[in-house]
Amino acid sequence: MKISVDTESCVSSGQCVLLAPETFDQNEEDGKVVVLAPEPPEGEREAVRQAELTCPAAAIRLT
């Protein structure tokens, strides 16, 4: 699994950080998503999938 994000679409809701804090963070200046682990470990993958589905801006993409 690889993660890509569209920071232009990100609305800074922080749902991804709440669901997968080992994988996502937010930029301190604008609150936009920051990917900490572009290829998350197996134990974090379900949380990352939930973050993708929960993102209100659909800014997270998994491949």
Rosetta blueprint (number, residue, H / E / L):
1 M L
2 K L
3 I E
4 S E
5 V E
6 D L
7 T L
8 E L
9 S L
10 C L
11 V L
12 S L
13 S L
14 G L
15 Q H
16 C H
17 V H
18 L H
19 L H
20 A L
21 P L
22 E L
23 T L
24 F E
25 D E
26 Q E
27 N L
28 E L
29 E L
30 D L
31 G L
32 K L
33 V E
34 V E
35 V E
36 L L
37 A L
38 P L
39 E L
40 P L
41 P L
42 E H
43 G H
44 E H
45 R H
46 E H
47 A H
48 V H
49 R H
50 Q H
51 A H
52 E H
53 L H
54 T H
55 C L
56 P L
57 A L
58 A L
59 A L
60 I E
61 R E
62 L E
63 T L
